[in-house]
Structures are given as C-alpha cells and as structure tokens.
Amino acid sequence: MRATETTTPQAAGNGVAPAGPPIVEMRGISKSFGGARALDDVSITLGAGDVLALCGANGAGKSTLVRILAGVETADAGTIRVAGEDVSIDSPQDATRLGLNFIHQELNLVPKFTGLQNMALGYEGGSRTGFLDRRAARRRAVEVIEGLGGGVPLDTEVERLTVSERWMISLGRSLMREARVIAMDEPTASFTEEEAERLFSVIADLTKSGVGVLYISHRLDEVLHVSRDVTVLRNGRMVGTFVADEIDRDRLTREIIGREVTDLAPPPEEAVERHLHSEPVLTVRGLAREPRVHGVDLDIHPREILGVAGLVGSGRTELARLMFGADSPTGGAMQLDGKDFSPRSPYDAIRRGVALVPEERRSEGLLLQESVARNIALATMHDDRQPTTRLLSPGRMRATAKEMVERFGIKVSSVDQLVGDLSGGNQQKVVVSKYVRAAPKLLILDEPTVGVDVGARGELYGIIRELAHAGAAIVLISSDFEELAICDRVAVMREGRVVDIVDGAHATKDHLTSLCYAVPEEKQA
Amino acid sequence: MTNIPIDAGLRTSGRSFDAWKFFGRYGALLVLGLMIVVVATLEPDTFATRDNAINILNQSALAAIIAMGLTFPLVAGEFDLSIGYNASLAGIVACTLMVDSGASIPVAFALAILGGAVIGLVNGLVVTGLGVNALVATLGVGTVVVGINYAIAGGLPVSVGEEAFIDITLGRFLGIPYPVYMMIVLAAILWVVLNRTVLGQSMQAVGGNPVAARLSGIRVDRIRVIVFIICGMCAALTGVLLASRTGNASVNGGDGYLLNAFAAAFFGSAVLRDGQFHIIGTIIGVVTVSVGFNAIALIGLGTYWQYLFQGTLLILGVGVATVARRRAG
C-alpha cells in the first residue's frame, strides 16, 4: 500500500488509514469478447477510505473492468478479493451482498417512482414480514439524504428531478444498505460546477466513513482533484497506477493516449484543398438542441470525409440526428445544396439525399428477424417495384441485395439469411448498404466500426473512401480517433459545440484527444 | 477478407433437418390435419362430405374477414380491441339506413364500411397523436362505439325484410355461398397488400423494429393509422354481412368476434412462420376453429365443449410453437 498522504483538500484529514487489507483488489483480470481482447492482465487496488480513479480513452476497458466487478460480466482470468477474502462475483446480487455499489451513467431509476420509492427498492431494513416497512424505509432514506447534505426532494417523481438530484437519489439508494465500495461512472457528465463541487464534498464524507470510491471520469482535472491514486488503462492493458499528487494533467493525458502506430493510410494530400473549394453540400448554422447541442456551425463539402471527434456525451450523436431529421432542433438552420433544409423526419432527409447509419446497429439499424435482402431494401423499397403493376417484386429486391452483397463483400449464405445470424461486421455492412442504396449526397456514419473486427473494419473504410470518391460527402463520427486518420478534416466537439476543426494531416490521435479533454480555461482562450 | 472467421456468416447454412424447427412451423397445420382425419373417421357420413366442407368454409367466412383485418394492427405491433363493437355498430348503421332512410343496399354497405374506417382512423390518431397505448385507446374508442350504437338503435334490433339484403350472404354461385368468395377475394387482396406493396412491407418493418423503420425513412405514425383503418373497415364488413345473414342487426351481434379474431390471429402466427402474424395463418386459424366447432356439433357434444376446445387450441397452438422455436434455437 502506498503510504503517501494525499493533500487533496476534501480527502485531507482522512480518518481511516489504509491499515487493513484493501477493500477491493482485482489481480490479473483478463477478458475477451469473441477474439477481441477487452482486458489483458489488469490489476487495481482500492483501500478503505480511498478514492481510486480509473482513466482511459473510450474503449480502453474501464467499463469492462467495472462490469466484471459488478458481476455483469465474468472475467476469463484473474482473482478478486474483497476485504482480503477471495470472492467470485457471478451476478449483480453477489456484488450487492459484498457491499459493492455501482452508479452507472444510466442510473437505472424508475422514472415514475418518487425518490423515496426508488431508494426503497431492494431495501429490506426493519421488515420481518416481507412487506415493505414504509416508515422504516422513509426514516432511513431521510437519514441518508441528510447525510448527503439534504435538499433532494424525496416525494417528487424522479422524472421531474434534475440530473444531479437523480444522481443523488441513485447514490442514496446504494447507501440505504451498508456500502463498502461505490463505483461512479462519469458522475459529473451533466453536472454544473456547483453540483460537481457538492459531489466532491459528499465523496470526502464517504471516504471519512471508510467507504472506498472508484471514480471513473474523462475529466482529468476532477480526477486529480478527488482521487488518491489513478489507474490508467489503454487498449485493455494497464499503463500503471499513479499517485494523484505526483502527476499532472499533461502527463496523465500522455499516459492515456500512449504512443501507437496508426495502421491506416495517411490523410489524403492536396485533394482536401480541392474539395473545400467546391460549394458545400450542407451548411449548418447555429444548429442547437438544448441541452446537448448548442449552436453548431459546419460546412460539409462533396467528396469530403469530415470526421467528428469528441468524448462520449459531447453531442456528436445528437448533432447527427438533427442533420437527419430524427430529432427536431431548438434553434439554427441548415441548407442542402443551397436550399433550405429542415427535415421533419428521416423520411424527409432520405428523400433529400441525406442518410444516417445510426450508432446502435442492432436496435436502430436492423430488423433482426428479417432477411438480409429485406433489410437492405428497407430505405428504398419503391425502387423494387415492378414498373407495370407497381407491386413489389421479391426477385428485384433479392437481385439488388445480391449486388450490394458482392459490392461490399458481405459474408452471407444467401440474401435470404436472417440478418440476426450475421457477425457484427457483416451486420454493419448491411446497414451501410441499406443507406447507400438511397444514393445519398451526404452520408453520416455514427460509430460505424464499434464491435466490428479488424478485417471488416478495413473493408468499411474502403467503402467509405469509395463513396466519397464517387462524389458523396461523408460525415464520420468516431470515438476511435485512430480511424479518423482517413478524414480530410476533423471537427472536434466538446460539450455540445464544435470547438475546433483540424485538417487531416494534423488529426493525430494525440492532438484530437488533447482537444477533446481541453480544460475550461483553454476553451475561453 | 481473411480476417473474418469463415463460419461467422454461415451459421444456419449447414444446419441439417431440425425436428423442433419443423414442428414449430408445421405443428399447427398437423393439428388441423389430424383433427380432420380423426373426425372424418368417426363421422364419415356427415363430416367428410362436400356439403359439410362448404358449410365449414361458409361458417369461417365472416370470422376470417374480421380476423384478417385484425392481422394488420398485429403485424405492425399494435392491438385493436374495438373490432367487435365496430362490427355491431356497422350492422346497426347499415340496417337503420335502409329501414329509416330508404338507402339502397350498396349505399348502406358503403356508409357502414366508411363508418368502420372512421373508427379505425380515430383509433389510429389516439394511438399516434396522443400516444395512448393501443390496448387502452381501442378499449376507450370501442366503448364510445357501443354508446353510439345504443344512441342510434336504442338497444333494439333493426330488421330488414328485403330479400336482396339477405341474399348477399345466403345466395350461392356454383353451389358455394357468396361469403366464401368474399373471403377468398379479400384474402388475396390483403395478402398482396401485406406482401407485395411498399405499404405492407412498411407495416411489417414497423412491427419488427419501429426505431429502425423510422430511421429507414418509413413514416411510422402514418403506417400505424393505416393499419387501424384497414382493421376498422374489415370489422365493419363483417358486421354488415352478419346482419345480412339473419336480415336483422342486433346491437351486440358482432361483439363475440373480438375474441374469435384474436384467437385465430394468434393461432395463425404459429402456422408456417416463426411467430409473425400473416394472412394465411389467420385464415388457417379461423378454419381450424370452425372445423372443431363443426365436429363438436356433429359428434353431439355439449356447447361448452366449443369453449374448452377453442381455449385449449389457442394455448396449445401458440405454446407448443413457442417451445419448439426455443428448442430449435
């Protein structure tokens, strides 16, 4: 154990010295998802009354590690010790029994229940009969919320509370029982500064009472502020564990990014210049949808691949949905080919030549129970009609699907195969084919390579390049900044705004990541 | 290309004959076949005759029309509980128009079916515009429909003496009653709509995944309204034909079709397809029930056997198919 006393103001005067065994110790944890290594020999140690931060870029393996501790996933290898004893956590119930509590970004509250009802879920204190002892539950809930500084209404439906109040209810729920560890995933993502300050003092109180806090955040200043130690993950491997006092923000950023070789072709040369001289396909001015997107300006040119970089929650997906008419903006305007463009639905957008390959492939992109051919036809069914009878021709539908299957190298036994039986990469190619069939002038792809294996990934890049070459404008949203190397330009989004546009030659992972993490002071500069 | 596991895309291709899968798809048909064979053996003189076969189809026709209509909301992932009341109202409206306003038969039919379409439209608008769950919306609209029915007829049956009106359901062509032709023609039209038009495919897409359908440029709300309208029109057609069959519209004559139609459509979803609603399945569902009822009558069992049979059939048909699909993986 590290003996260094942290000087972080809130954690100072920490009464519980890390004398006993660490409260949670994960050793040599490895985990693979179908061939892909998500975690490779990762170890973390969290002492009672300590705050351990977990840092890493998107996809570094933080969530997988937390999910293993929460019993949602099972590790392929490695051991977990809680308070010095070997344990196996096979289900979320096991984790709860061990006093491990998790506050995920989604919070998992019942929106129609009041704060009290939510906190009482799973609370059995004072009940001997199996019925919920409401008075005992209320007493305990009030006690917990007071302990957290109070001020959170307990009798209001959770859906009417602010994000930070909901978060407090969620934290309160885990404190109803005795909690030894609380893991917080991006707690301050939607907090104001005061709300964040309040959270930090709550964390200080928790640690004083001996609770260990696992703090996961992209906000590095915060991380350094609240935690004693910081464990950095990169591509599923441990980079190291650092004492928060002995490391600064720049060093931490470097450790998170690492030095990696990009296997993608370098960004295209003088072609970029040529694209930018042509009239933009889409101009976006002041486009907003509060509270996630505030006034975005953007020009997208034909034959251009425009990357959009940003951390999770920076408003990238929301922006894409606005351009596609899937959501309606609260402000701003767009022009497509010089004409006013305000799509009221994806139907309008597709007819005007704008398509979006959505982020959630399975839930937003596919009819899993239907065939490959039907899925590919979905956005352009009118083209499969027989000219004379105007009726759909399954023959034509299958013929076009076969063309797409060949063009994009989709691995299927036949176009009648159910799309749900395909691998992630092939499913993604089906979704892309569906929208390519609509011959879009502007194709937006939201995280097209998530869950796609390396080979298919390369092929998808090939498809994207080919489409741009044929004259389409491409918007590529990605959390994998290495893949943005294929872009002509990259727009960086932070907190709902486009804060910078970097040309392809300078869009290194390094540079983009530091732009995404920029601290508020830099933003104003 | 070489990085992709060879078997990734080909999981189902090499699968040999799968008994569970077969049973899941054809089990319901086997039940129908088995039932026909058994009853034909037991009652060869009365059951296995041409007349009785026509009789069974004739008995099925009205239920099939309303059930095929119901298949549309079900395909799109919606429900319609107003169909029975809608059918009752249509009979009352058609007969009242003929008796009180002296409307001709075609006009009375057209207006009654138009009324059914309006009820469907209201259902659709309440579901899409107000965002009310379809079960609640159609229950509410259905109750309002009952109210309108009583307001028009005062709770009393309306009789139409006209021979031509009764002849619509009792008349025969080539020895087969008109309703059987109507069922077949309507089935053909609705099958084409559902399987060979952009509209029908959009309905299936909305039922399969409304989010993906919307992001694929399908106007989901419009599709939802249309399925309710088709359903409402079919219900009204059944209601009018029912009144014609007896020459007399009773205020609750069509109410009983609600459960029949649901039972048939759900049983039909277990026929040939993996739990998807479809026109042919629905017809087979209706015919299976009719065969059972017919057999119960011919063998001379009590009426209560009809209910025991229909309930058991529904649970077994859908239950066995569900289990079989799970086993087939």
Contacts between the chains, C-beta under 8 A, distances in Angstrom:
chain1	res1	chain2	res2	distance
A	35	B	5	7.7
A	324	B	215	7.6
A	326	B	214	7.4
A	326	B	215	6.3
A	345	B	214	7.2
A	345	B	217	7.9
A	345	B	219	6.5
A	346	B	214	6.0
A	346	B	215	5.2
A	346	B	216	7.2
A	346	B	217	5.1
A	347	B	217	4.5
A	347	B	218	7.0
A	347	B	219	5.1
A	349	B	217	7.5
A	350	B	216	7.8
A	350	B	217	3.8
A	351	B	217	7.3
A	356	B	215	6.7
A	358	B	215	5.4
A	363	B	209	7.3
A	363	B	211	6.2
A	363	B	212	7.4
A	364	B	211	5.2
A	364	B	212	5.6
A	364	B	215	5.6
A	365	B	212	5.7
A	365	B	215	7.2
A	366	B	209	7.0
A	366	B	212	5.9
A	367	B	205	6.0
A	367	B	208	4.0
A	367	B	209	5.1
A	367	B	212	6.0
A	367	B	213	7.7
A	368	B	208	7.8
A	368	B	209	7.3
A	369	B	208	5.8
A	369	B	274	7.5
A	369	B	276	7.4
A	370	B	204	7.7
A	370	B	205	7.8
A	370	B	208	6.0
A	374	B	201	7.4
A	377	B	201	7.8
A	378	B	205	6.0
A	378	B	212	7.5
A	378	B	213	7.4
A	378	B	216	4.3
A	378	B	218	7.5
A	379	B	216	4.3
A	379	B	217	5.1
A	381	B	198	4.5
A	381	B	201	5.7
A	381	B	202	7.3
A	382	B	198	5.8
A	385	B	198	7.2
A	391	B	192	6.7
A	391	B	196	4.3
A	391	B	197	6.3
A	392	B	195	7.7
A	392	B	196	4.9
A	392	B	197	6.2
A	392	B	198	6.5
A	392	B	201	6.4
A	409	B	1	6.5
A	410	B	9	7.5
A	411	B	4	6.0
A	411	B	8	6.2
A	411	B	9	3.3
A	411	B	10	7.2
A	412	B	9	5.2
A	412	B	10	7.9
A	413	B	9	6.8
A	413	B	10	4.9
A	413	B	12	6.7
A	413	B	13	3.6
A	414	B	13	7.8
A	417	B	9	7.5
A	417	B	12	6.3
A	417	B	13	7.5
A	418	B	12	7.1
A	421	B	9	7.9
A	421	B	11	5.0
A	421	B	12	5.4
A	422	B	8	7.3
A	422	B	9	5.5
A	423	B	4	7.1
A	423	B	5	7.2
A	423	B	8	3.7
A	423	B	9	6.3
A	425	B	4	6.7
A	425	B	8	7.8
A	426	B	4	7.9
A	426	B	8	6.8
A	426	B	9	5.3
A	434	B	216	6.6
A	438	B	217	7.5
A	453	B	3	6.2
A	453	B	4	6.6
A	454	B	3	5.4
A	455	B	1	6.3
A	455	B	2	6.9
A	455	B	3	2.7
A	455	B	4	4.9
A	456	B	3	7.6
A	456	B	4	6.1
A	458	B	3	8.0
A	459	B	1	7.4
